Amino acid sequence: MKNKKWTTLMTGLLIIIALTGCGSGNNSSKEPANAEKENKTDSSSPPETQATDKKVTIEYWQYEFPAKVELINELIKEFQTTHPNITVKQTNFPYDQYNQKVATLVPAGKGPDIINLYYGWLPKYVASGYLQPLPEDVFSTAEIESNFYPLVNAAKIDGSYYAIPTAVRTLALFYNKDLLSKAQITELPTTWEQLVDVSKKLTETDAKGQFVVEGFAWEPGAQLHHWYRDGLLHQAGGQDLSEDRRRILWAETPAGLEAFQYLIDFAIKHKVGINGFYENDSNAFMTGHAAINVDGSFRLGSIKKDFPDLNYGVAPLPSYKSKSAPSSFWANAIPKNVEGDKLKAASEFLKFLTSKEVQEKWVEKIGELPAQKAVATQDKYVSDEKLGPFISQLDDSRAHFFIDETQEKTLFVDATNEVLLNNVPVEKAFQDLVAKTQKLYDDYWASVDKK
């Protein structure tokens, strides 16, 4: 029975988690409150000396994002100078093969000792028995919740943290300074209404009505579905999930439909952008064919590396009745079968990856934001022209609790396509989206409750 149950779980994960670019947000690089005392998760604590006298080798897995791969290689060398008995090997897989490799190798005991995961995958990994809670003596719940931004709570399942990030992401407005100057726009939009007005002024079409420049890059499958759940919905006065994370609350008030209509109207009413223009939203923006784009802080690294001459700026997301910004993160976890000296070594490397020094290097090389409040709120980041707008939103940010990130994104994109391609009324598409998303949650929690 036990083997049969495991096989079922593993097969379910392989079928359900068919990766798209959701977690990475179409990254074009293929890549797309201060703590008052030191403690085990305090970012200001220096790396400790060797945790074990025995020589041990551990393996670290992450997907093939060049800048991250290069940085981890540098960090491994640094770590090993202070931990000579621990050897760390990095293994990478293409993004679209990542979860399949995990589902095949981890149950067979051939997987990593530390694995880098998108936070939206964690519930399924935990439900499938792939991960163990972080060691409480190294990463205590109280210390995590004191030192890290509240959005990291999305990695807390059944009272335990299963992963911890080095960096976090939030969304903001990227704008092309040259295109705004050309349109004689001198003030950035700070409200929903202003964003619509500015987007219209920035839109350029040819004689056939085809886009030359999108005023607003419209790509629901990139970051806009996140913008809806953790941004627009809350700004309109709505709620995402019930406190027990079992019920979708989007349709409980008029705010859910209002926010969905606002997002859809950029394409169907205002006609300032369309899905797939110049391949995707980030590519359209970086090549100068979209004037404004809602994108993540991780994009800073991609632009710096691949489009260094792009004349752009970053601004906080416009607000409505209140402020709210979507956040997300990739986090490091420890597979369930890691134990003994390997577990001690993995915990030591994980402590190193969340140190203040590593978080600062992550900002410099990747462009993602420090996961710990004391690191992110340093003046050098808060006053930075590009990083500052992101960091200013972290206290108002939220990270949706995905039970199936890929399927939830797919349902959202399908709903927008029903309106755009099949002329389904917006209200009907929204109602269907809520019902289908709720079913995903019902099925997930039913399976959890049976265990």
C-alpha positions in Angstrom: 0.0 0.0 0.0 2.8 2.4 0.9 4.6 1.9 -2.4 1.4 2.2 -4.3 0.5 5.4 -2.6 4.0 6.9 -3.3 3.7 5.9 -7.0 0.3 7.6 -7.2 1.6 10.8 -5.7 4.7 10.8 -7.9 2.6 10.2 -11.1 0.2 13.0 -10.0 3.0 15.5 -9.7 4.4 14.6 -13.1 1.0 15.1 -14.7 -0.1 18.2 -12.8 3.0 20.3 -12.8 3.6 20.8 -16.5 5.9 23.8 -16.4 5.2 27.1 -18.2 7.0 30.3 -17.6 4.8 31.3 -14.7 7.2 31.1 -11.8 10.0 32.7 -13.8 7.8 35.3 -15.3 8.9 35.0 -19.0 12.5 35.7 -18.0 14.0 36.3 -21.4 17.4 35.0 -20.4 16.0 31.5 -20.4 16.1 33.5 -18.0 12.5 34.9 -17.7 11.6 45.5 10.9 15.1 45.0 12.1 16.1 42.2 14.4 17.5 43.5 17.7 19.7 40.5 18.5 21.8 38.0 16.6 20.3 34.6 16.1 20.6 31.6 13.8 18.8 33.3 11.0 20.1 36.8 11.6 21.5 38.0 8.3 24.2 40.0 10.1 25.8 36.9 11.6 29.1 35.9 9.9 29.4 32.4 8.3 30.3 29.9 11.0 33.2 27.5 10.8 33.0 23.8 9.8 29.8 22.1 11.1 31.2 18.6 10.8 34.6 17.0 11.1 33.8 14.4 8.5 34.2 15.1 4.8 30.9 15.3 3.1 29.6 16.1 -0.4 26.2 17.7 -0.9 24.5 18.6 -4.2 22.6 21.8 -4.9 19.9 21.9 -7.7 18.5 24.9 -9.5 17.2 25.5 -13.0 19.4 26.9 -15.8 19.3 30.6 -15.3 22.8 31.8 -16.3 23.3 34.6 -13.9 22.1 32.5 -10.9 24.2 29.5 -12.0 27.3 31.7 -12.2 26.7 33.3 -8.8 26.1 30.0 -7.1 29.4 28.7 -8.5 31.1 31.8 -7.0 29.3 31.3 -3.7 30.3 27.6 -3.5 34.0 28.5 -3.7 33.6 31.1 -1.0 31.7 28.7 1.3 34.2 26.0 0.8 37.1 28.2 2.0 35.5 28.4 5.4 34.0 24.9 5.4 36.9 22.8 4.0 35.2 19.5 4.9 32.0 20.3 2.9 32.1 19.9 -0.9 29.1 21.5 -2.8 28.3 20.4 -6.3 25.8 22.3 -8.4 23.5 20.6 -10.9 21.2 22.4 -13.3 18.3 21.4 -15.6 16.4 23.3 -18.3 13.4 25.1 -16.7 10.8 23.1 -18.5 12.4 19.8 -17.4 13.0 20.8 -13.8 10.0 19.3 -12.0 10.1 16.1 -14.0 13.7 15.5 -12.9 12.7 16.1 -9.3 9.7 13.7 -9.5 11.9 11.0 -11.1 15.1 11.2 -9.0 14.1 12.5 -5.6 11.9 9.5 -4.7 14.7 7.2 -5.9 17.1 8.8 -3.5 19.2 10.2 -6.3 18.2 13.8 -5.9 19.9 16.9 -4.4 20.6 17.7 -0.7 19.3 21.3 -1.3 16.8 22.2 -4.0 15.8 25.6 -5.3 12.0 25.8 -5.9 9.4 28.4 -6.9 7.3 29.0 -3.8 4.1 28.2 -5.7 5.3 24.6 -6.1 5.8 23.9 -2.4 2.3 22.6 -1.4 2.5 19.9 -4.1 6.1 19.0 -3.2 5.1 18.7 0.5 2.0 16.8 -0.2 4.0 14.3 -2.4 6.4 13.7 0.5 9.5 15.2 -1.3 10.5 17.7 1.4 11.2 17.9 5.1 10.6 20.9 7.3 13.6 23.1 7.8 15.6 22.2 11.0 14.0 24.1 13.8 17.3 24.5 15.6 18.8 26.3 12.6 15.7 28.1 11.2 13.2 28.6 14.0 9.7 29.8 13.1 9.9 32.7 15.5 13.2 33.9 14.0 12.1 33.5 10.4 8.9 35.6 11.1 10.9 38.2 12.9 13.7 38.7 10.3 12.0 38.0 7.0 9.3 39.8 5.1 5.8 38.5 5.9 5.3 37.2 2.3 7.7 34.3 3.2 4.8 32.9 5.2 3.7 31.3 1.9 6.4 28.7 2.6 4.8 27.7 5.9 2.7 24.6 5.6 0.9 22.8 8.5 2.8 25.0 10.9 6.3 24.4 9.6 8.6 26.2 7.2 9.7 24.0 4.3 11.9 26.5 2.5 13.7 29.8 2.9 14.7 32.4 0.3 17.8 34.4 -0.3 15.8 37.0 -2.2 12.3 38.0 -3.0 10.5 39.6 -5.9 7.7 42.2 -6.2 6.2 43.9 -9.2 6.4 47.5 -10.3 5.9 49.7 -13.4 8.8 49.6 -15.9 8.5 52.6 -18.2 10.5 53.7 -21.3 11.8 57.2 -20.7 12.3 58.0 -24.4 8.7 56.9 -25.3 7.2 59.0 -22.5 9.3 62.0 -23.5 8.1 61.5 -27.1 4.5 61.5 -26.0 5.2 64.6 -23.8 4.2 62.8 -20.6 6.0 64.3 -17.6 4.1 62.7 -14.7 4.0 59.0 -14.0 0.7 57.3 -13.3 -0.1 56.7 -9.6 -3.8 55.6 -9.9 -5.7 53.1 -12.0 -7.4 55.9 -14.0 -4.1 57.6 -14.7 -2.5 54.4 -15.9 -5.3 54.0 -18.5 -5.0 57.6 -19.7 -1.2 57.4 -20.0 -1.3 54.0 -21.8 -3.7 55.4 -24.4 -1.3 58.4 -25.1 1.7 56.1 -25.5 0.0 53.6 -27.9 1.1 53.8 -31.5 -0.5 51.9 -34.4 0.1 51.8 -38.1 -2.3 52.5 -41.0 -3.8 49.0 -40.6 -4.4 49.4 -36.9 -1.6 47.1 -35.9 0.6 47.9 -32.9 3.8 49.7 -33.5 4.2 50.5 -29.8 2.0 49.1 -27.0 1.1 51.7 -24.5 0.8 49.0 -21.9 2.3 45.5 -22.4 -0.6 43.1 -21.9 0.4 39.5 -21.2 -1.9 37.7 -18.7 0.4 34.6 -18.6 3.4 36.6 -17.5 2.9 38.8 -14.5 -0.6 40.1 -14.9 -2.3 37.1 -13.3 -0.1 37.8 -10.2 -1.0 41.5 -10.4 -4.7 40.5 -10.3 -4.6 38.2 -7.3 -2.2 40.1 -5.0 -2.5 43.6 -6.4 -5.7 44.7 -8.2 -8.1 42.5 -6.2 -6.9 43.9 -2.8 -6.6 47.4 -4.1 -10.3 47.3 -5.1 -11.3 46.1 -1.6 -11.5 42.4 -2.2 -9.8 39.3 -0.7 -7.9 36.5 -2.2 -8.3 33.4 0.1 -10.0 32.5 3.3 -7.7 32.4 6.4 -7.5 28.6 6.2 -6.5 28.9 2.5 -9.4 26.7 1.4 -11.9 29.1 -0.2 -11.4 31.5 -3.2 -13.0 34.8 -2.1 -12.7 36.7 -5.4 -16.5 36.7 -6.0 -17.5 37.4 -2.4 -17.6 41.2 -3.1 -18.0 43.3 -6.3 -14.2 44.0 -6.1 -13.2 40.8 -7.7 -15.1 41.4 -10.9 -14.2 45.1 -10.9 -10.5 44.2 -10.8 -10.9 41.5 -13.5 -12.8 43.9 -15.8 -10.1 46.6 -15.3 -7.4 44.2 -16.4 -9.4 42.9 -19.4 -10.3 46.4 -20.5 -6.6 47.2 -21.4 -7.0 44.8 -24.3 -10.7 44.8 -25.3 -11.8 48.4 -24.5 -8.8 50.7 -24.4 -6.8 48.6 -27.0 -3.4 49.6 -25.7 -1.8 46.2 -25.8 -2.4 42.6 -26.8 -1.2 39.1 -25.9 1.9 37.9 -27.7 3.1 41.2 -29.2 6.8 40.9 -30.0 6.8 37.4 -28.5 5.9 38.5 -25.0 5.6 41.5 -22.7 9.2 41.6 -21.4 10.7 41.3 -24.9 8.3 44.0 -26.3 9.4 46.3 -23.5 13.1 45.6 -23.7 13.2 46.1 -27.5 11.4 49.4 -27.2 8.0 48.2 -28.5 6.1 48.6 -25.3 6.1 51.8 -23.3 5.0 50.5 -19.9 5.2 47.0 -18.5 4.3 45.4 -15.1 7.2 43.3 -14.3 9.4 41.9 -11.5 12.5 43.1 -9.9 14.3 40.1 -11.3 14.1 41.9 -14.7 16.7 44.4 -13.6 19.4 41.8 -14.0 18.2 40.8 -17.5 18.0 44.4 -18.8 21.5 45.2 -17.3 23.0 42.2 -19.0 21.2 42.1 -22.4 19.9 45.6 -23.0 22.3 47.9 -21.2 21.4 50.9 -23.4 17.6 50.8 -22.7 16.6 54.2 -21.2 14.0 53.1 -18.7 12.8 53.8 -15.1 10.8 52.0 -12.5 7.9 53.3 -10.4 5.6 51.7 -7.8 2.4 50.1 -9.0 -0.6 52.5 -9.3 -3.1 52.2 -6.5 -6.9 52.5 -6.2 -8.7 52.2 -2.9 -5.6 51.0 -1.1 -2.0 49.8 -1.9 -1.1 46.3 -2.6 1.6 44.6 -4.7 2.2 41.0 -5.7 5.3 39.3 -4.4 6.9 35.9 -5.1 10.2 34.1 -4.4 12.4 31.2 -5.2 13.4 29.4 -2.0 15.8 26.6 -1.0 14.5 23.4 0.6 15.9 20.1 1.8 14.5 16.9 0.4 13.0 14.4 2.9 15.6 11.7 2.6 18.6 14.0 3.5 19.9 13.1 7.0 23.0 12.8 9.2 26.1 14.6 8.1 24.5 15.6 4.8 21.6 17.3 6.7 24.1 19.2 8.9 26.1 20.3 5.8 23.0 21.2 3.9 21.8 23.3 6.8 25.1 25.1 7.0 25.1 25.9 3.3 21.5 27.1 3.6 22.5 29.4 6.5 25.3 30.8 4.3 22.8 31.4 1.4 20.6 33.5 3.7 23.5 35.6 5.1 23.6 39.4 4.7 26.7 39.2 2.4 25.0 36.7 0.1 21.8 38.6 -0.1 23.7 41.7 -1.1 25.6 39.9 -3.8 22.2 38.5 -5.0 20.9 42.1 -5.4 24.0 43.1 -7.4 24.2 40.1 -9.7 20.5 39.1 -10.1 18.5 42.1 -9.3 16.2 40.4 -6.8 15.5 42.0 -3.5 16.9 40.9 -0.1 14.5 38.5 1.7 15.3 40.0 5.2 14.0 43.3 6.2 17.2 44.5 7.8 19.1 44.0 4.6 16.6 45.4 2.2 16.0 48.6 4.1 19.6 49.7 4.0 19.8 53.3 2.6 21.9 52.1 -0.4 18.9 50.1 -1.6 16.0 52.3 -0.5 17.4 55.3 -2.3 18.4 53.4 -5.4 16.5 54.7 -8.5 15.7 51.2 -9.7 15.5 49.1 -6.5 13.8 51.7 -4.3 10.4 51.5 -6.0 10.3 47.8 -5.4 11.5 47.9 -1.8 9.0 50.6 -1.0 6.2 48.2 -1.8 7.4 45.2 0.2 5.5 46.1 3.4 2.3 46.2 1.3 3.0 43.1 -0.7 1.3 39.7 -0.7 2.3 36.2 -2.0 -0.7 34.1 -3.1 -0.8 30.6 -1.7 -0.7 28.5 -4.8 -1.8 24.9 -4.6 -1.0 24.4 -8.2 0.8 27.4 -9.7 0.8 26.1 -13.3 -2.9 25.2 -13.4 -4.0 28.4 -11.6 -2.2 30.5 -14.2 -3.6 28.4 -17.0 -7.2 28.9 -15.7 -6.6 32.7 -15.6 -5.2 32.9 -19.1 -8.0 30.7 -20.4 -10.6 33.0 -18.8 -9.0 36.1 -20.6 -9.0 34.2 -23.9 -12.6 33.3 -23.5 -13.4 37.0 -23.5 -10.9 38.1 -26.2 -11.3 35.2 -28.6 -14.7 33.7 -28.0 -16.6 36.9 -27.0 -17.7 35.4 -23.7 -19.1 38.1 -21.4 -16.5 39.2 -18.8 -18.8 38.4 -15.9 -19.4 34.8 -17.2 -15.7 34.3 -17.8 -15.0 35.5 -14.3 -17.6 33.3 -12.7 -16.2 30.3 -14.5 -12.7 31.2 -13.5 -13.7 31.4 -9.8 -15.5 28.1 -9.9 -12.7 26.2 -11.7 -10.1 27.6 -9.4 -12.2 26.6 -6.4 -12.4 23.1 -7.7 -8.6 22.9 -7.8 -8.5 23.9 -4.1 -11.3 21.5 -3.2 -9.5 18.6 -4.8 -6.2 19.5 -3.2 -7.6 19.9 0.3 -9.6 16.7 0.0 -6.5 14.8 -0.8 -4.6 16.4 2.1 -7.5 15.6 4.5 -7.4 11.9 3.6 -3.9 11.5 4.9 
